[in-house]
Amino acid sequence: MYNLLIERTTIDQSMITISSHINSFKLQRLIDYIIYLEATSKSKAKPSDAGRLADDVNNSWWEKNRNRFAK
């Protein structure tokens, strides 16, 4: 049997109680995803927009740091 309880504590908050046997790394990944959902809940950006922004940031970083890694 699973030991999982989801309880609405206030109108805008919920509390989740889980077993202590859950893998902490996987639990952290789940929490990170929930934080992502909360942070992007009101965003009008599309996933493709985020992908393009990430590519731009990565390309910019590489251009600034290429000489540290390329021989």
mmCIF file of the N, C-alpha and C atoms, coordinates in Angstrom:
data_MODEL
# 
_entry.id   MODEL 
# 
loop_
_atom_site.group_PDB 
_atom_site.id 
_atom_site.type_symbol 
_atom_site.label_atom_id 
_atom_site.label_alt_id 
_atom_site.label_comp_id 
_atom_site.label_asym_id 
_atom_site.label_entity_id 
_atom_site.label_seq_id 
_atom_site.pdbx_PDB_ins_code 
_atom_site.Cartn_x 
_atom_site.Cartn_y 
_atom_site.Cartn_z 
_atom_site.occupancy 
_atom_site.B_iso_or_equiv 
_atom_site.pdbx_formal_charge 
_atom_site.auth_seq_id 
_atom_site.auth_comp_id 
_atom_site.auth_asym_id 
_atom_site.auth_atom_id 
_atom_site.pdbx_PDB_model_num 
ATOM 1   N N  . MET A 1 1  ? 0.836  -1.181 0.000   1.00 0.00 ? 1  MET A N  1 
ATOM 2   C CA . MET A 1 1  ? 0.000  0.000  0.000   1.00 0.00 ? 1  MET A CA 1 
ATOM 3   C C  . MET A 1 1  ? 0.881  1.243  0.000   1.00 0.00 ? 1  MET A C  1 
ATOM 4   N N  . TYR A 1 2  ? 0.427  2.273  -0.700  1.00 0.00 ? 2  TYR A N  1 
ATOM 5   C CA . TYR A 1 2  ? 1.175  3.509  -0.801  1.00 0.00 ? 2  TYR A CA 1 
ATOM 6   C C  . TYR A 1 2  ? 0.794  4.457  0.319   1.00 0.00 ? 2  TYR A C  1 
ATOM 7   N N  . ASN A 1 3  ? 1.795  5.149  0.837   1.00 0.00 ? 3  ASN A N  1 
ATOM 8   C CA . ASN A 1 3  ? 1.567  6.125  1.889   1.00 0.00 ? 3  ASN A CA 1 
ATOM 9   C C  . ASN A 1 3  ? 1.716  7.517  1.279   1.00 0.00 ? 3  ASN A C  1 
ATOM 10  N N  . LEU A 1 4  ? 0.641  8.008  0.655   1.00 0.00 ? 4  LEU A N  1 
ATOM 11  C CA . LEU A 1 4  ? 0.650  9.290  -0.014  1.00 0.00 ? 4  LEU A CA 1 
ATOM 12  C C  . LEU A 1 4  ? -0.622 10.036 0.345   1.00 0.00 ? 4  LEU A C  1 
ATOM 13  N N  . LEU A 1 5  ? -0.451 11.289 0.783   1.00 0.00 ? 5  LEU A N  1 
ATOM 14  C CA . LEU A 1 5  ? -1.599 12.089 1.169   1.00 0.00 ? 5  LEU A CA 1 
ATOM 15  C C  . LEU A 1 5  ? -1.449 13.472 0.553   1.00 0.00 ? 5  LEU A C  1 
ATOM 16  N N  . ILE A 1 6  ? -2.472 13.924 -0.157  1.00 0.00 ? 6  ILE A N  1 
ATOM 17  C CA . ILE A 1 6  ? -2.498 15.267 -0.716  1.00 0.00 ? 6  ILE A CA 1 
ATOM 18  C C  . ILE A 1 6  ? -3.639 16.013 -0.042  1.00 0.00 ? 6  ILE A C  1 
ATOM 19  N N  . GLU A 1 7  ? -3.298 17.123 0.586   1.00 0.00 ? 7  GLU A N  1 
ATOM 20  C CA . GLU A 1 7  ? -4.272 17.864 1.377   1.00 0.00 ? 7  GLU A CA 1 
ATOM 21  C C  . GLU A 1 7  ? -4.225 19.344 1.007   1.00 0.00 ? 7  GLU A C  1 
ATOM 22  N N  . ARG A 1 8  ? -5.367 19.927 0.696   1.00 0.00 ? 8  ARG A N  1 
ATOM 23  C CA . ARG A 1 8  ? -5.428 21.366 0.444   1.00 0.00 ? 8  ARG A CA 1 
ATOM 24  C C  . ARG A 1 8  ? -5.433 22.051 1.802   1.00 0.00 ? 8  ARG A C  1 
ATOM 25  N N  . THR A 1 9  ? -4.391 22.871 2.060   1.00 0.00 ? 9  THR A N  1 
ATOM 26  C CA . THR A 1 9  ? -4.267 23.519 3.366   1.00 0.00 ? 9  THR A CA 1 
ATOM 27  C C  . THR A 1 9  ? -4.914 24.900 3.377   1.00 0.00 ? 9  THR A C  1 
ATOM 28  N N  . THR A 1 10 ? -4.822 25.603 2.264   1.00 0.00 ? 10 THR A N  1 
ATOM 29  C CA . THR A 1 10 ? -5.478 26.896 2.110   1.00 0.00 ? 10 THR A CA 1 
ATOM 30  C C  . THR A 1 10 ? -6.014 26.957 0.693   1.00 0.00 ? 10 THR A C  1 
ATOM 31  N N  . ILE A 1 11 ? -6.650 28.049 0.356   1.00 0.00 ? 11 ILE A N  1 
ATOM 32  C CA . ILE A 1 11 ? -7.212 28.166 -0.987  1.00 0.00 ? 11 ILE A CA 1 
ATOM 33  C C  . ILE A 1 11 ? -6.143 28.136 -2.081  1.00 0.00 ? 11 ILE A C  1 
ATOM 34  N N  . ASP A 1 12 ? -4.911 28.545 -1.739  1.00 0.00 ? 12 ASP A N  1 
ATOM 35  C CA . ASP A 1 12 ? -3.853 28.590 -2.749  1.00 0.00 ? 12 ASP A CA 1 
ATOM 36  C C  . ASP A 1 12 ? -2.645 27.706 -2.420  1.00 0.00 ? 12 ASP A C  1 
ATOM 37  N N  . GLN A 1 13 ? -2.789 26.786 -1.487  1.00 0.00 ? 13 GLN A N  1 
ATOM 38  C CA . GLN A 1 13 ? -1.686 25.886 -1.140  1.00 0.00 ? 13 GLN A CA 1 
ATOM 39  C C  . GLN A 1 13 ? -2.189 24.479 -0.878  1.00 0.00 ? 13 GLN A C  1 
ATOM 40  N N  . SER A 1 14 ? -1.334 23.509 -1.211  1.00 0.00 ? 14 SER A N  1 
ATOM 41  C CA . SER A 1 14 ? -1.607 22.104 -0.904  1.00 0.00 ? 14 SER A CA 1 
ATOM 42  C C  . SER A 1 14 ? -0.374 21.514 -0.230  1.00 0.00 ? 14 SER A C  1 
ATOM 43  N N  . MET A 1 15 ? -0.577 20.472 0.544   1.00 0.00 ? 15 MET A N  1 
ATOM 44  C CA . MET A 1 15 ? 0.528  19.788 1.217   1.00 0.00 ? 15 MET A CA 1 
ATOM 45  C C  . MET A 1 15 ? 0.510  18.326 0.761   1.00 0.00 ? 15 MET A C  1 
ATOM 46  N N  . ILE A 1 16 ? 1.689  17.813 0.393   1.00 0.00 ? 16 ILE A N  1 
ATOM 47  C CA . ILE A 1 16 ? 1.815  16.423 -0.027  1.00 0.00 ? 16 ILE A CA 1 
ATOM 48  C C  . ILE A 1 16 ? 2.680  15.707 1.003   1.00 0.00 ? 16 ILE A C  1 
ATOM 49  N N  . THR A 1 17 ? 2.189  14.620 1.534   1.00 0.00 ? 17 THR A N  1 
ATOM 50  C CA . THR A 1 17 ? 2.935  13.802 2.484   1.00 0.00 ? 17 THR A CA 1 
ATOM 51  C C  . THR A 1 17 ? 3.244  12.472 1.799   1.00 0.00 ? 17 THR A C  1 
ATOM 52  N N  . ILE A 1 18 ? 4.522  12.086 1.802   1.00 0.00 ? 18 ILE A N  1 
ATOM 53  C CA . ILE A 1 18 ? 4.936  10.844 1.147   1.00 0.00 ? 18 ILE A CA 1 
ATOM 54  C C  . ILE A 1 18 ? 5.789  10.007 2.087   1.00 0.00 ? 18 ILE A C  1 
ATOM 55  N N  . SER A 1 19 ? 5.975  8.780  1.698   1.00 0.00 ? 19 SER A N  1 
ATOM 56  C CA . SER A 1 19 ? 6.795  7.850  2.467   1.00 0.00 ? 19 SER A CA 1 
ATOM 57  C C  . SER A 1 19 ? 8.259  8.298  2.456   1.00 0.00 ? 19 SER A C  1 
ATOM 58  N N  . SER A 1 20 ? 8.968  8.037  3.518   1.00 0.00 ? 20 SER A N  1 
ATOM 59  C CA . SER A 1 20 ? 10.390 8.389  3.582   1.00 0.00 ? 20 SER A CA 1 
ATOM 60  C C  . SER A 1 20 ? 11.254 7.439  2.749   1.00 0.00 ? 20 SER A C  1 
ATOM 61  N N  . HIS A 1 21 ? 10.647 6.427  2.165   1.00 0.00 ? 21 HIS A N  1 
ATOM 62  C CA . HIS A 1 21 ? 11.399 5.462  1.355   1.00 0.00 ? 21 HIS A CA 1 
ATOM 63  C C  . HIS A 1 21 ? 11.612 5.935  -0.081  1.00 0.00 ? 21 HIS A C  1 
ATOM 64  N N  . ILE A 1 22 ? 11.052 7.072  -0.436  1.00 0.00 ? 22 ILE A N  1 
ATOM 65  C CA . ILE A 1 22 ? 11.189 7.599  -1.792  1.00 0.00 ? 22 ILE A CA 1 
ATOM 66  C C  . ILE A 1 22 ? 12.631 8.049  -2.006  1.00 0.00 ? 22 ILE A C  1 
ATOM 67  N N  . ASN A 1 23 ? 13.173 7.721  -3.176  1.00 0.00 ? 23 ASN A N  1 
ATOM 68  C CA . ASN A 1 23 ? 14.523 8.112  -3.559  1.00 0.00 ? 23 ASN A CA 1 
ATOM 69  C C  . ASN A 1 23 ? 14.630 9.640  -3.559  1.00 0.00 ? 23 ASN A C  1 
ATOM 70  N N  . SER A 1 24 ? 15.564 10.205 -2.805  1.00 0.00 ? 24 SER A N  1 
ATOM 71  C CA . SER A 1 24 ? 15.644 11.658 -2.638  1.00 0.00 ? 24 SER A CA 1 
ATOM 72  C C  . SER A 1 24 ? 16.028 12.365 -3.935  1.00 0.00 ? 24 SER A C  1 
ATOM 73  N N  . PHE A 1 25 ? 16.840 11.749 -4.782  1.00 0.00 ? 25 PHE A N  1 
ATOM 74  C CA . PHE A 1 25 ? 17.203 12.363 -6.065  1.00 0.00 ? 25 PHE A CA 1 
ATOM 75  C C  . PHE A 1 25 ? 15.967 12.494 -6.953  1.00 0.00 ? 25 PHE A C  1 
ATOM 76  N N  . LYS A 1 26 ? 15.185 11.429 -7.045  1.00 0.00 ? 26 LYS A N  1 
ATOM 77  C CA . LYS A 1 26 ? 13.975 11.465 -7.862  1.00 0.00 ? 26 LYS A CA 1 
ATOM 78  C C  . LYS A 1 26 ? 12.954 12.434 -7.283  1.00 0.00 ? 26 LYS A C  1 
ATOM 79  N N  . LEU A 1 27 ? 12.871 12.496 -5.978  1.00 0.00 ? 27 LEU A N  1 
ATOM 80  C CA . LEU A 1 27 ? 11.959 13.437 -5.330  1.00 0.00 ? 27 LEU A CA 1 
ATOM 81  C C  . LEU A 1 27 ? 12.377 14.873 -5.643  1.00 0.00 ? 27 LEU A C  1 
ATOM 82  N N  . GLN A 1 28 ? 13.680 15.161 -5.616  1.00 0.00 ? 28 GLN A N  1 
ATOM 83  C CA . GLN A 1 28 ? 14.158 16.499 -5.941  1.00 0.00 ? 28 GLN A CA 1 
ATOM 84  C C  . GLN A 1 28 ? 13.824 16.855 -7.384  1.00 0.00 ? 28 GLN A C  1 
ATOM 85  N N  . ARG A 1 29 ? 13.947 15.899 -8.302  1.00 0.00 ? 29 ARG A N  1 
ATOM 86  C CA . ARG A 1 29 ? 13.580 16.140 -9.705  1.00 0.00 ? 29 ARG A CA 1 
ATOM 87  C C  . ARG A 1 29 ? 12.104 16.500 -9.820  1.00 0.00 ? 29 ARG A C  1 
ATOM 88  N N  . LEU A 1 30 ? 11.270 15.794 -9.063  1.00 0.00 ? 30 LEU A N  1 
ATOM 89  C CA . LEU A 1 30 ? 9.841  16.076 -9.076  1.00 0.00 ? 30 LEU A CA 1 
ATOM 90  C C  . LEU A 1 30 ? 9.556  17.472 -8.520  1.00 0.00 ? 30 LEU A C  1 
ATOM 91  N N  . ILE A 1 31 ? 10.212 17.825 -7.435  1.00 0.00 ? 31 ILE A N  1 
ATOM 92  C CA . ILE A 1 31 ? 10.038 19.149 -6.831  1.00 0.00 ? 31 ILE A CA 1 
ATOM 93  C C  . ILE A 1 31 ? 10.502 20.235 -7.804  1.00 0.00 ? 31 ILE A C  1 
ATOM 94  N N  . ASP A 1 32 ? 11.629 20.006 -8.475  1.00 0.00 ? 32 ASP A N  1 
ATOM 95  C CA . ASP A 1 32 ? 12.111 20.972 -9.462  1.00 0.00 ? 32 ASP A CA 1 
ATOM 96  C C  . ASP A 1 32 ? 11.086 21.164 -10.574 1.00 0.00 ? 32 ASP A C  1 
ATOM 97  N N  . TYR A 1 33 ? 10.446 20.083 -10.999 1.00 0.00 ? 33 TYR A N  1 
ATOM 98  C CA . TYR A 1 33 ? 9.433  20.181 -12.046 1.00 0.00 ? 33 TYR A CA 1 
ATOM 99  C C  . TYR A 1 33 ? 8.219  20.962 -11.555 1.00 0.00 ? 33 TYR A C  1 
ATOM 100 N N  . ILE A 1 34 ? 7.822  20.731 -10.328 1.00 0.00 ? 34 ILE A N  1 
ATOM 101 C CA . ILE A 1 34 ? 6.687  21.474 -9.760  1.00 0.00 ? 34 ILE A CA 1 
ATOM 102 C C  . ILE A 1 34 ? 7.034  22.965 -9.660  1.00 0.00 ? 34 ILE A C  1 
ATOM 103 N N  . ILE A 1 35 ? 8.250  23.281 -9.272  1.00 0.00 ? 35 ILE A N  1 
ATOM 104 C CA . ILE A 1 35 ? 8.689  24.684 -9.214  1.00 0.00 ? 35 ILE A CA 1 
ATOM 105 C C  . ILE A 1 35 ? 8.654  25.292 -10.612 1.00 0.00 ? 35 ILE A C  1 
ATOM 106 N N  . TYR A 1 36 ? 9.095  24.533 -11.603 1.00 0.00 ? 36 TYR A N  1 
ATOM 107 C CA . TYR A 1 36 ? 9.038  24.994 -12.994 1.00 0.00 ? 36 TYR A CA 1 
ATOM 108 C C  . TYR A 1 36 ? 7.593  25.276 -13.409 1.00 0.00 ? 36 TYR A C  1 
ATOM 109 N N  . LEU A 1 37 ? 6.681  24.358 -13.087 1.00 0.00 ? 37 LEU A N  1 
ATOM 110 C CA . LEU A 1 37 ? 5.272  24.560 -13.437 1.00 0.00 ? 37 LEU A CA 1 
ATOM 111 C C  . LEU A 1 37 ? 4.716  25.819 -12.785 1.00 0.00 ? 37 LEU A C  1 
ATOM 112 N N  . GLU A 1 38 ? 5.072  26.036 -11.536 1.00 0.00 ? 38 GLU A N  1 
ATOM 113 C CA . GLU A 1 38 ? 4.611  27.230 -10.819 1.00 0.00 ? 38 GLU A CA 1 
ATOM 114 C C  . GLU A 1 38 ? 5.191  28.500 -11.453 1.00 0.00 ? 38 GLU A C  1 
ATOM 115 N N  . ALA A 1 39 ? 6.472  28.460 -11.771 1.00 0.00 ? 39 ALA A N  1 
ATOM 116 C CA . ALA A 1 39 ? 7.144  29.636 -12.330 1.00 0.00 ? 39 ALA A CA 1 
ATOM 117 C C  . ALA A 1 39 ? 6.626  29.988 -13.720 1.00 0.00 ? 39 ALA A C  1 
ATOM 118 N N  . THR A 1 40 ? 6.187  29.004 -14.473 1.00 0.00 ? 40 THR A N  1 
ATOM 119 C CA . THR A 1 40 ? 5.750  29.247 -15.842 1.00 0.00 ? 40 THR A CA 1 
ATOM 120 C C  . THR A 1 40 ? 4.231  29.241 -16.003 1.00 0.00 ? 40 THR A C  1 
ATOM 121 N N  . SER A 1 41 ? 3.512  29.144 -14.919 1.00 0.00 ? 41 SER A N  1 
ATOM 122 C CA . SER A 1 41 ? 2.055  28.989 -15.001 1.00 0.00 ? 41 SER A CA 1 
ATOM 123 C C  . SER A 1 41 ? 1.358  30.168 -15.678 1.00 0.00 ? 41 SER A C  1 
ATOM 124 N N  . LYS A 1 42 ? 1.921  31.345 -15.592 1.00 0.00 ? 42 LYS A N  1 
ATOM 125 C CA . LYS A 1 42 ? 1.287  32.513 -16.193 1.00 0.00 ? 42 LYS A CA 1 
ATOM 126 C C  . LYS A 1 42 ? 2.024  32.995 -17.437 1.00 0.00 ? 42 LYS A C  1 
ATOM 127 N N  . SER A 1 43 ? 3.002  32.242 -17.863 1.00 0.00 ? 43 SER A N  1 
ATOM 128 C CA . SER A 1 43 ? 3.788  32.629 -19.031 1.00 0.00 ? 43 SER A CA 1 
ATOM 129 C C  . SER A 1 43 ? 3.010  32.367 -20.313 1.00 0.00 ? 43 SER A C  1 
ATOM 130 N N  . LYS A 1 44 ? 3.180  33.252 -21.262 1.00 0.00 ? 44 LYS A N  1 
ATOM 131 C CA . LYS A 1 44 ? 2.572  33.067 -22.578 1.00 0.00 ? 44 LYS A CA 1 
ATOM 132 C C  . LYS A 1 44 ? 3.592  32.537 -23.576 1.00 0.00 ? 44 LYS A C  1 
ATOM 133 N N  . ALA A 1 45 ? 4.814  32.311 -23.108 1.00 0.00 ? 45 ALA A N  1 
ATOM 134 C CA . ALA A 1 45 ? 5.866  31.792 -23.984 1.00 0.00 ? 45 ALA A CA 1 
ATOM 135 C C  . ALA A 1 45 ? 5.592  30.330 -24.321 1.00 0.00 ? 45 ALA A C  1 
ATOM 136 N N  . LYS A 1 46 ? 5.994  29.958 -25.517 1.00 0.00 ? 46 LYS A N  1 
ATOM 137 C CA . LYS A 1 46 ? 5.855  28.575 -25.965 1.00 0.00 ? 46 LYS A CA 1 
ATOM 138 C C  . LYS A 1 46 ? 7.157  27.830 -25.668 1.00 0.00 ? 46 LYS A C  1 
ATOM 139 N N  . PRO A 1 47 ? 7.102  26.511 -25.554 1.00 0.00 ? 47 PRO A N  1 
ATOM 140 C CA . PRO A 1 47 ? 8.346  25.751 -25.347 1.00 0.00 ? 47 PRO A CA 1 
ATOM 141 C C  . PRO A 1 47 ? 9.387  26.040 -26.434 1.00 0.00 ? 47 PRO A C  1 
ATOM 142 N N  . SER A 1 48 ? 8.942  26.273 -27.661 1.00 0.00 ? 48 SER A N  1 
ATOM 143 C CA . SER A 1 48 ? 9.892  26.579 -28.739 1.00 0.00 ? 48 SER A CA 1 
ATOM 144 C C  . SER A 1 48 ? 10.603 27.911 -28.473 1.00 0.00 ? 48 SER A C  1 
ATOM 145 N N  . ASP A 1 49 ? 9.906  28.869 -27.850 1.00 0.00 ? 49 ASP A N  1 
ATOM 146 C CA . ASP A 1 49 ? 10.532 30.143 -27.484 1.00 0.00 ? 49 ASP A CA 1 
ATOM 147 C C  . ASP A 1 49 ? 11.640 29.910 -26.462 1.00 0.00 ? 49 ASP A C  1 
ATOM 148 N N  . ALA A 1 50 ? 11.348 29.071 -25.483 1.00 0.00 ? 50 ALA A N  1 
ATOM 149 C CA . ALA A 1 50 ? 12.346 28.760 -24.448 1.00 0.00 ? 50 ALA A CA 1 
ATOM 150 C C  . ALA A 1 50 ? 13.540 28.049 -25.071 1.00 0.00 ? 50 ALA A C  1 
ATOM 151 N N  . GLY A 1 51 ? 13.280 27.164 -26.011 1.00 0.00 ? 51 GLY A N  1 
ATOM 152 C CA . GLY A 1 51 ? 14.368 26.448 -26.680 1.00 0.00 ? 51 GLY A CA 1 
ATOM 153 C C  . GLY A 1 51 ? 15.269 27.390 -27.452 1.00 0.00 ? 51 GLY A C  1 
ATOM 154 N N  . ARG A 1 52 ? 14.670 28.337 -28.161 1.00 0.00 ? 52 ARG A N  1 
ATOM 155 C CA . ARG A 1 52 ? 15.474 29.321 -28.908 1.00 0.00 ? 52 ARG A CA 1 
ATOM 156 C C  . ARG A 1 52 ? 16.289 30.191 -27.958 1.00 0.00 ? 52 ARG A C  1 
ATOM 157 N N  . LEU A 1 53 ? 15.688 30.604 -26.848 1.00 0.00 ? 53 LEU A N  1 
ATOM 158 C CA . LEU A 1 53 ? 16.417 31.406 -25.863 1.00 0.00 ? 53 LEU A CA 1 
ATOM 159 C C  . LEU A 1 53 ? 17.597 30.618 -25.294 1.00 0.00 ? 53 LEU A C  1 
ATOM 160 N N  . ALA A 1 54 ? 17.369 29.354 -24.965 1.00 0.00 ? 54 ALA A N  1 
ATOM 161 C CA . ALA A 1 54 ? 18.449 28.508 -24.435 1.00 0.00 ? 54 ALA A CA 1 
ATOM 162 C C  . ALA A 1 54 ? 19.565 28.367 -25.459 1.00 0.00 ? 54 ALA A C  1 
ATOM 163 N N  . ASP A 1 55 ? 19.211 28.175 -26.728 1.00 0.00 ? 55 ASP A N  1 
ATOM 164 C CA . ASP A 1 55 ? 20.230 28.080 -27.781 1.00 0.00 ? 55 ASP A CA 1 
ATOM 165 C C  . ASP A 1 55 ? 21.028 29.372 -27.882 1.00 0.00 ? 55 ASP A C  1 
ATOM 166 N N  . ASP A 1 56 ? 20.345 30.505 -27.822 1.00 0.00 ? 56 ASP A N  1 
ATOM 167 C CA . ASP A 1 56 ? 21.029 31.803 -27.888 1.00 0.00 ? 56 ASP A CA 1 
ATOM 168 C C  . ASP A 1 56 ? 22.007 31.969 -26.733 1.00 0.00 ? 56 ASP A C  1 
ATOM 169 N N  . VAL A 1 57 ? 21.563 31.617 -25.533 1.00 0.00 ? 57 VAL A N  1 
ATOM 170 C CA . VAL A 1 57 ? 22.420 31.736 -24.348 1.00 0.00 ? 57 VAL A CA 1 
ATOM 171 C C  . VAL A 1 57 ? 23.631 30.812 -24.481 1.00 0.00 ? 57 VAL A C  1 
ATOM 172 N N  . ASN A 1 58 ? 23.400 29.579 -24.896 1.00 0.00 ? 58 ASN A N  1 
ATOM 173 C CA . ASN A 1 58 ? 24.506 28.622 -25.054 1.00 0.00 ? 58 ASN A CA 1 
ATOM 174 C C  . ASN A 1 58 ? 25.495 29.089 -26.112 1.00 0.00 ? 58 ASN A C  1 
ATOM 175 N N  . ASN A 1 59 ? 24.992 29.575 -27.237 1.00 0.00 ? 59 ASN A N  1 
ATOM 176 C CA . ASN A 1 59 ? 25.880 30.054 -28.305 1.00 0.00 ? 59 ASN A CA 1 
ATOM 177 C C  . ASN A 1 59 ? 26.685 31.258 -27.842 1.00 0.00 ? 59 ASN A C  1 
ATOM 178 N N  . SER A 1 60 ? 26.047 32.162 -27.124 1.00 0.00 ? 60 SER A N  1 
ATOM 179 C CA . SER A 1 60 ? 26.739 33.334 -26.613 1.00 0.00 ? 60 SER A CA 1 
ATOM 180 C C  . SER A 1 60 ? 27.837 32.928 -25.628 1.00 0.00 ? 60 SER A C  1 
ATOM 181 N N  . TRP A 1 61 ? 27.500 31.997 -24.744 1.00 0.00 ? 61 TRP A N  1 
ATOM 182 C CA . TRP A 1 61 ? 28.493 31.532 -23.764 1.00 0.00 ? 61 TRP A CA 1 
ATOM 183 C C  . TRP A 1 61 ? 29.668 30.897 -24.484 1.00 0.00 ? 61 TRP A C  1 
ATOM 184 N N  . TRP A 1 62 ? 29.385 30.069 -25.496 1.00 0.00 ? 62 TRP A N  1 
ATOM 185 C CA . TRP A 1 62 ? 30.447 29.374 -26.209 1.00 0.00 ? 62 TRP A CA 1 
ATOM 186 C C  . TRP A 1 62 ? 31.360 30.372 -26.915 1.00 0.00 ? 62 TRP A C  1 
ATOM 187 N N  . GLU A 1 63 ? 30.780 31.389 -27.529 1.00 0.00 ? 63 GLU A N  1 
ATOM 188 C CA . GLU A 1 63 ? 31.592 32.394 -28.223 1.00 0.00 ? 63 GLU A CA 1 
ATOM 189 C C  . GLU A 1 63 ? 32.530 33.111 -27.254 1.00 0.00 ? 63 GLU A C  1 
ATOM 190 N N  . LYS A 1 64 ? 32.068 33.376 -26.040 1.00 0.00 ? 64 LYS A N  1 
ATOM 191 C CA . LYS A 1 64 ? 32.879 34.074 -25.049 1.00 0.00 ? 64 LYS A CA 1 
ATOM 192 C C  . LYS A 1 64 ? 33.933 33.170 -24.414 1.00 0.00 ? 64 LYS A C  1 
ATOM 193 N N  . ASN A 1 65 ? 33.696 31.861 -24.397 1.00 0.00 ? 65 ASN A N  1 
ATOM 194 C CA . ASN A 1 65 ? 34.576 30.938 -23.671 1.00 0.00 ? 65 ASN A CA 1 
ATOM 195 C C  . ASN A 1 65 ? 35.291 29.924 -24.564 1.00 0.00 ? 65 ASN A C  1 
ATOM 196 N N  . ARG A 1 66 ? 35.091 30.004 -25.863 1.00 0.00 ? 66 ARG A N  1 
ATOM 197 C CA . ARG A 1 66 ? 35.670 29.035 -26.795 1.00 0.00 ? 66 ARG A CA 1 
ATOM 198 C C  . ARG A 1 66 ? 37.186 28.892 -26.601 1.00 0.00 ? 66 ARG A C  1 
ATOM 199 N N  . ASN A 1 67 ? 37.872 30.013 -26.436 1.00 0.00 ? 67 ASN A N  1 
ATOM 200 C CA . ASN A 1 67 ? 39.332 29.970 -26.335 1.00 0.00 ? 67 ASN A CA 1 
ATOM 201 C C  . ASN A 1 67 ? 39.827 29.237 -25.102 1.00 0.00 ? 67 ASN A C  1 
ATOM 202 N N  . ARG A 1 68 ? 38.993 29.080 -24.104 1.00 0.00 ? 68 ARG A N  1 
ATOM 203 C CA . ARG A 1 68 ? 39.385 28.340 -22.902 1.00 0.00 ? 68 ARG A CA 1 
ATOM 204 C C  . ARG A 1 68 ? 39.409 26.837 -23.146 1.00 0.00 ? 68 ARG A C  1 
ATOM 205 N N  . PHE A 1 69 ? 38.674 26.363 -24.175 1.00 0.00 ? 69 PHE A N  1 
ATOM 206 C CA . PHE A 1 69 ? 38.526 24.937 -24.399 1.00 0.00 ? 69 PHE A CA 1 
ATOM 207 C C  . PHE A 1 69 ? 39.118 24.465 -25.721 1.00 0.00 ? 69 PHE A C  1 
ATOM 208 N N  . ALA A 1 70 ? 39.100 25.299 -26.745 1.00 0.00 ? 70 ALA A N  1 
ATOM 209 C CA . ALA A 1 70 ? 39.612 24.919 -28.071 1.00 0.00 ? 70 ALA A CA 1 
ATOM 210 C C  . ALA A 1 70 ? 41.112 25.128 -28.103 1.00 0.00 ? 70 ALA A C  1 
ATOM 211 N N  . LYS A 1 71 ? 41.802 24.190 -28.717 1.00 0.00 ? 71 LYS A N  1 
ATOM 212 C CA . LYS A 1 71 ? 43.269 24.302 -28.818 1.00 0.00 ? 71 LYS A CA 1 
ATOM 213 C C  . LYS A 1 71 ? 43.689 24.468 -30.235 1.00 0.00 ? 71 LYS A C  1 
# 
